[in-house]
């Protein structure tokens, strides 16, 4: 059974500080309306998904789910390095 505390969620007495992130490609529907051809739209989404996935993995995170134009990721330690946060923001 889990219980919630200020130190995180505990399962069986263990606790893990973690970071759950949700990254959305803002205005993607609006941006893709003017794009011609499915190949161009596929490249648009795959560039975003692959770039963000690479950054998450490079910081020892794990992509949990691809949700349309969003990625849900988990990092078992908080993101502490400014460079990884800047990389994520630059992709967006």
C-alpha positions in Angstrom: 0.0 0.0 0.0 1.3 3.4 -0.8 1.2 6.5 1.3 2.1 10.1 0.5 4.7 12.1 2.4 6.8 15.2 1.8 9.7 12.9 0.8 7.8 11.3 -2.1 5.5 8.3 -2.6 6.4 5.3 -0.6 5.8 1.7 -1.7 6.7 -1.0 0.8 8.7 1.4 2.9 11.0 2.5 0.0 11.0 6.0 -1.4 12.5 7.4 -4.6 12.9 11.1 -5.4 11.8 11.4 -9.0 10.8 13.8 -11.6 7.8 13.2 -13.9 7.7 15.4 -17.0 5.2 16.1 -19.7 6.5 17.9 -22.8 4.0 19.2 -25.3 4.6 20.5 -28.8 2.7 23.7 -28.6 0.5 24.8 -31.5 1.4 21.6 -33.5 -2.1 21.3 -35.0 -2.0 24.9 -36.1 1.5 24.5 -37.5 0.7 21.3 -39.4 -2.4 22.7 -41.1 -0.2 24.8 -43.5 2.2 21.9 -44.2 1.9 20.1 -47.5 2.4 16.4 -47.6 2.4 13.7 -45.0 6.1 13.2 -45.2 6.7 16.7 -44.1 4.3 16.4 -41.2 5.9 13.0 -40.2 9.3 14.7 -40.1 7.9 17.5 -38.0 6.6 15.2 -35.3 9.5 12.7 -35.5 12.1 15.5 -35.1 10.4 16.7 -32.0 9.8 13.2 -30.5 13.3 12.0 -31.3 15.1 15.1 -30.1 13.2 15.2 -26.8 13.7 11.4 -26.3 17.5 11.8 -26.9 17.7 14.6 -24.3 15.6 12.7 -21.7 17.8 9.6 -22.2 21.0 11.6 -22.0 20.0 12.7 -18.5 19.3 9.1 -17.5 15.5 9.5 -17.9 13.0 7.2 -19.5 10.3 8.0 -21.9 7.1 6.4 -20.6 4.6 7.3 -23.2 4.2 9.1 -26.5 0.8 10.8 -26.3 0.2 12.4 -29.8 2.4 15.5 -29.8 3.5 15.0 -26.2 6.0 12.9 -24.3 5.6 11.7 -20.8 8.9 10.9 -19.1 10.3 9.8 -15.8 13.6 10.5 -14.2 14.5 8.7 -11.0 16.4 11.7 -9.7 15.5 15.3 -10.1 16.9 17.1 -13.1 19.7 19.1 -11.6 21.8 20.1 -14.5 20.9 23.4 -16.1 22.2 22.1 -19.5 19.5 19.4 -19.8 16.8 21.9 -19.0 18.2 24.3 -21.6 18.4 21.5 -24.2 14.7 20.7 -23.6 13.7 24.3 -23.9 15.7 24.8 -27.1 13.9 21.9 -28.8 10.5 23.5 -27.9 
